[in-house]
Amino acid sequence: MKRNSTNYWIYLGMMTVFCALIYFALCTGQHIDHSEVSSTVNTEMSSFELFKRIISDNLTNSLTILLLQIIVILITVRIFSFLFKYIGQPGVMGEIVAGIVLGPSLLGYFFPEFSAALFPPESLMNLNLLSQIGLVLFMFVIGLELDFSVIKDKLNETLVISHAGIVVPFFLGVVAAIWVYADYGAQQAEFLPFAMFIGISMSITAFPVLARIVQERNMTKSPVGMLSIASAANDDVTAWCLLAIVIALAKAGSFVSALYTIALTLVYIAFMFMVMRPFLRKIGDIYANSEVINKTFVGFIFLFLVLSSVATEIIGIHALFGAFIAGVVMPTNIGFRKVMMEKVEDISLVFFLPLFFAFSGLHTEIGLINTPELWGVCLLFIVVAIAGKFGGCTLAARAVGENWKDSLIVGTLMNTRGLMQLVALNIGFEMGILSAQMFVVLLIMSLLTTFMATPMLSLVEKIFAKQEEKAHHHEKVLLSFGRPETGRTLLGMADLLLGHRLQNSQLIATHFTLGTDLNPAKAEEFAEESFIPLREEARHLNLQVDERYQVTDKLIQEMVHVAKKEHVDYLFVGAGQQFMQDNSTAPGKLGKRFTTISRWLKQLKDRPLHLPGTLLRQKLESIMDHVDCSVGIFVNRGFTQASHILLLVDSEDDLFLFNYARTRLGEQSMTIRICFINEQVDKQLQSRIMNDFVQIDSNKFVLDKPLTMNTFIENKETLLVMSYTTCEKLSKDQELFAKLPSLLIIRPRQLKVEKI
């Protein structure tokens, strides 16, 4: 304390002396000031007016405007992304709509003065340059995400499906271009680039959006999901190569001139794949063995990315194509790609890409579609797009041997255009190939075909669900977990409770990861790691498990959805040690309003922790209210093995527990110890248990001491089995509840289930 006081005095003395010296030096300097610069600003304006002028100048300088634009864009994009995820649409679609909302279609229409002040025309160049940098980074990430091993595994099918999804809509797009060129394209460009650009617009698939939908719907490991991703990846590569040719044709002005650009493009692609890819693979192998990828190597990768982008821009096929190819030729080492995506993806998706959406929205004016003829053109392109992409891919999938359900799913997923379409449209608009009206028409088509994906998939599943529904001769058991080790434990609990019945049951294990923004490559890695402990236990028990991995923002809804969709008989989940305290309330004197707000803030704070394995009471009750099956809740309190079984009975409603005791629990060599909460026991219930269970099979059942006096609760190898109703009653005595060992809480099947 004394030392701190001394430091304060040193600081005060230092500041006093040097401030005095600075003042003296300035006063001395004023005596030698012979400048004739007028100081009329100070004499003609008051201090406050001068301050206001400074603030006004600062508000109108280019940097301030750009920063304010970024603030408004990021806030708007986050809001719309959340809203679209809430209604079951990909978040990126909300971001695209947010960009349109900030443009003349909404903000400029209803608040023209504010829009003009926030987005003055002279400031848009800065926004455009930033958005282009973001697109370069984003296309690099798209290239990184492409997994050619997936394409190789399904090469025959993907070639047919992906190229059918290009040539059919391309042909229909060219035919549609013939109809509209005279009225909406002749003033912009020659027919050849216009028609080819329309064809490309019809052919593009939004690989990122498709991958997110496949993740969210737990289709990543399914044959149809892998087929869709592989086809979309193949489609992306082919479509971007075609787009490069179209750009070359448009910039060259004639087909002969474009041949030079196309030849240079082929040389560039050959150089990237035959020279740079092997070179990068060798460097990647060296750094893959290092603990970290250092800044020098990361700097080299970014330099390579920029050089590739510059090369394609100079050739005449746009910098985005160079960024995309740079990502494609990166080393295939999963560790390397993961690190690079972590470094680039977040900043490109969260910061730069919204700027691109906003810039796109600023030249998107829905009001330009203001005549019946234009709405007819819009409807024509929507029909052509769906018929070409959805129809072409569906029929192609059916032709290569897929059933109708999977073919329709592939067609629906490949019909999504979203973000990739917006990138292509901006290139066409920037080059003058598309008019503002055609830009809006194609944008509406892109949004509609992407919006329809999620409800269309649900409709397909609903239609075919009735056809696939068969009589269930086997019970279905669902294990839902978040932590990998919890999967192993839940399987052990299911085996303990169901015994030989589990051998004849269909066993499904679901692992959920919160956050639909998770990169597909990371999701695949997490999925592989998450099931390792479960697989080991399944092999030990000689059981087959159907593994399901899913990325979601709606954990409880998805758990309930899987349970209902699969018609499961038993659901096993994990819970946190203090899960019964979730509904605790604040002291009465603080008031109900404060209690509600506090509980809401606590839930908001703890939301990322609501994974299976750490579920709290409110979440568990929500699950139990909405599923039509028996639910087993395991509370791990240092559990190692079940050397002792305590069966807690409090009322006649708990006698259903003996149905499990007679199966697997009864197969164990250990004795099942029946106990009550305390010595105050219903004599009739005690007599029934003695007559129906203990006396009939004294080797299996023993009536033990009440729970409050039972020494087995202090043993970590004791498993306490009880009903959920009894657990609720028991949890009121927090001191006793805290002393209990690991718990297996069972809620039997309910007759009535609430709708979620």
Stockholm file with secondary structure:
# STOCKHOLM 1.0

chainA/1-756         MKRNSTNYWIYLGMMTVFCALIYFALCTGQHIDHSEVSSTVNTEMSSFELFKRIISDNLTNSLTILLLQIIVILITVRIFSFLFKYIGQPGVMGEIVAGIVLGPSLLGYFFPEFSAALFPPESLMNLNLLSQIGLVLFMFVIGLELDFSVIKDKLNETLVISHAGIVVPFFLGVVAAIWVYADYGAQQAEFLPFAMFIGISMSITAFPVLARIVQERNMTKSPVGMLSIASAANDDVTAWCLLAIVIALAKAGSFVSALYTIALTLVYIAFMFMVMRPFLRKIGDIYANSEVINKTFVGFIFLFLVLSSVATEIIGIHALFGAFIAGVVMPTNIGFRKVMMEKVEDISLVFFLPLFFAFSGLHTEIGLINTPELWGVCLLFIVVAIAGKFGGCTLAARAVGENWKDSLIVGTLMNTRGLMQLVALNIGFEMGILSAQMFVVLLIMSLLTTFMATPMLSLVEKIFAKQEEKAHHHEKVLLSFGRPETGRTLLGMADLLLGHRLQNSQLIATHFTLGTDLNPAKAEEFAEESFIPLREEARHLNLQVDERYQVTDKLIQEMVHVAKKEHVDYLFVGAGQQFMQDNSTAPGKLGKRFTTISRWLKQLKDRPLHLPGTLLRQKLESIMDHVDCSVGIFVNRGFTQASHILLLVDSEDDLFLFNYARTRLGEQSMTIRICFINEQVDKQLQSRIMNDFVQIDSNKFVLDKPLTMNTFIENKETLLVMSYTTCEKLSKDQELFAKLPSLLIIRPRQLKVEKI
#=GR chainA/1-756 SS CHHHHHHHHHHHHHHHHHHHHHHHHHHHHHHTCCCCCCCHHHHHSCHHHHHHHHHHHHHHSHHHHHHHHHHHHHHHHHHHHHHHHHTTSCHHHHHHHHHHHTSTTTHHHHCHHHHHHHSCGGGHHHHHHHHHHHHHHHHHHHHHHCCHHHHHHTHHHHHHHHHHHHHHHHHHHHHHHHHHHHHHTTTTSCHHHHHHHHHHHHHCCCHHHHHHHHHHTTCTTSHHHHHHHHHHHHHHHHHHHHHHHHHHHHHHSSHHHHHHHHHHHHHHHHHIIIIIHHHHHHHHHHHHTSSSCCHHHHHHHHHHHHHHHHHHHHHTSCHHHHHHHHHHTSCCCHHHHHHHHHHHHHIIIIIIHHHHHHHHHHTCCGGGCCSHHHHHHHHHHHHHHIIIIIIHHHHHHHHTTCCHHHHHHHHHHHTCCHHHHHHHHHHHHHTTSSCHHHHHHHHHHHHHHHHTHHHHHHHHHHHHHHHHCCCCCSCEEEEEESSHHHHHHHHHHHHHHHTHHHHTSEEEEEEEEECTTCCHHHHHHHHHHHTHHHHHHHHHHTCCEEEEEEEESCHHHHHHHHHHHTTCSEEEEEECTTGGGTTCCCCGGGCHHHHHHHHHHHHHHHGGGCSTTSBCHHHHHHHHHHCSSEEEEEECSSCCCCSEEEEECCSGGGGGHHHHHTTHHHHSSSCEEEECSSSCCCHHHHHHHIIIIITTCTTTEEECCCGGGCGGGGCTTEEEEEEHHHHHHHTTSHHHHHHCCEEEEEECCCSCCCCC
#=GC SS_cons         CHHHHHHHHHHHHHHHHHHHHHHHHHHHHHHTCCCCCCCHHHHHSCHHHHHHHHHHHHHHSHHHHHHHHHHHHHHHHHHHHHHHHHTTSCHHHHHHHHHHHTSTTTHHHHCHHHHHHHSCGGGHHHHHHHHHHHHHHHHHHHHHHCCHHHHHHTHHHHHHHHHHHHHHHHHHHHHHHHHHHHHHTTTTSCHHHHHHHHHHHHHCCCHHHHHHHHHHTTCTTSHHHHHHHHHHHHHHHHHHHHHHHHHHHHHHSSHHHHHHHHHHHHHHHHHIIIIIHHHHHHHHHHHHTSSSCCHHHHHHHHHHHHHHHHHHHHHTSCHHHHHHHHHHTSCCCHHHHHHHHHHHHHIIIIIIHHHHHHHHHHTCCGGGCCSHHHHHHHHHHHHHHIIIIIIHHHHHHHHTTCCHHHHHHHHHHHTCCHHHHHHHHHHHHHTTSSCHHHHHHHHHHHHHHHHTHHHHHHHHHHHHHHHHCCCCCSCEEEEEESSHHHHHHHHHHHHHHHTHHHHTSEEEEEEEEECTTCCHHHHHHHHHHHTHHHHHHHHHHTCCEEEEEEEESCHHHHHHHHHHHTTCSEEEEEECTTGGGTTCCCCGGGCHHHHHHHHHHHHHHHGGGCSTTSBCHHHHHHHHHHCSSEEEEEECSSCCCCSEEEEECCSGGGGGHHHHHTTHHHHSSSCEEEECSSSCCCHHHHHHHIIIIITTCTTTEEECCCGGGCGGGGCTTEEEEEEHHHHHHHTTSHHHHHHCCEEEEEECCCSCCCCC
//
